[in-house]
Amino acid sequence: MRPPFSAIEPHASGLLDVGDGNRIYWETSGNPAGRPVLAVHGGPGGGGHRGARKQFDPNVFRIVLFDQRGCGESLPHASDPRVDMAHNTTEHLLADMERLREHLVIERWVLYGGSWGCTLILAYAERHPERVIGIVLVGVTMARPQEIDWLYGGLRLLLPIEWERFRSEAPAAYRGGNLVEGYRQLMEHQDPAVRERAAREWCAWEDAVIAHETLGAPGQYSAKLDAARLAFVRICTHYFAHAAWLDDDRLLRDAHQLAGIPGILIHGRLDLSAPVRTAWELAQAWPDAELRIIDDSGHTGSPAMVASIYDAVARFAD
């Protein structure tokens, strides 16, 4: 496995005003004259991590990171219950990405991301294919209702004890149905203790789903600090309760917009959060995409997946 590139610090950063009272954190590192690559974080609401810098050769790439609305270092922070979530939707995030590209005077860029980041990248690339050089997706998701239903309901078949705990913490009216909406309502509760308990239980379920991933990063959700955990769960429930404001199968249906854009889809066979079928369906609809299934990896990766990511990124170095 190729080791990660050396830790580097950004040579430029800032808060970009994207409207509605929101400012998103952005930074650039690596070669200022290099090939632009945008790292799109998962979650939604999982901002604040800077490890993606190490995925790219800093001599070759101009590495752009940003925190999506409400999380990481972006302002205002969704952990504050006074923050209005009405201005935090997929449409807002797509507009933010395009505004960031224009702010940084980038003509075209490579897009890299995992999990929710895959969904956002696909939506952006299908809308702005002329702005995309190539795409690397890891742990492919498209935020379809069937995927959300599987993660927060269907998995009870494999994790009945953990799911029953997750279900029992939802409001009584939602225990027999839409748990995501139930948790969304808890995250909007006026009592901070209610919000904090809901965030802990949501993350406990997320960790139960990846507990078998000993080669990856089990326990990562509950390890989030208080404010980051509150923002993460509030944003997740907000997006998933609304199916990310994407028509069912829209990203798959519009995959023809990606024609001519090379893509590499990297997915763990042991991924319970997002079964490999989603990545396979996308590869069938996107002829310019190569699907790589990593046998020993789940959603949080493995050494073999890391090696595949380095190789995929290197494909776009020239």
Secondary structure as GFF3:
##gff-version 3
##sequence-region A 1 318
A	DSSP	beta_strand	12	19	.	.	.	ID=ss1
A	DSSP	beta_strand	22	30	.	.	.	ID=ss2
A	DSSP	beta_strand	35	40	.	.	.	ID=ss3
A	DSSP	three_ten_helix	51	55	.	.	.	ID=ss4
A	DSSP	beta_strand	61	66	.	.	.	ID=ss5
A	DSSP	three_ten_helix	85	87	.	.	.	ID=ss6
A	DSSP	alpha_helix	90	103	.	.	.	ID=ss7
A	DSSP	beta_strand	109	115	.	.	.	ID=ss8
A	DSSP	alpha_helix	116	127	.	.	.	ID=ss9
A	DSSP	three_ten_helix	129	131	.	.	.	ID=ss10
A	DSSP	beta_strand	132	140	.	.	.	ID=ss11
A	DSSP	alpha_helix	145	152	.	.	.	ID=ss12
A	DSSP	three_ten_helix	154	157	.	.	.	ID=ss13
A	DSSP	alpha_helix	160	168	.	.	.	ID=ss14
A	DSSP	three_ten_helix	172	174	.	.	.	ID=ss15
A	DSSP	alpha_helix	179	187	.	.	.	ID=ss16
A	DSSP	alpha_helix	192	209	.	.	.	ID=ss17
A	DSSP	alpha_helix	226	241	.	.	.	ID=ss18
A	DSSP	three_ten_helix	243	245	.	.	.	ID=ss19
A	DSSP	alpha_helix	250	253	.	.	.	ID=ss20
A	DSSP	three_ten_helix	255	258	.	.	.	ID=ss21
A	DSSP	beta_strand	263	268	.	.	.	ID=ss22
A	DSSP	alpha_helix	277	285	.	.	.	ID=ss23
A	DSSP	beta_strand	289	294	.	.	.	ID=ss24
A	DSSP	alpha_helix	303	314	.	.	.	ID=ss25
###
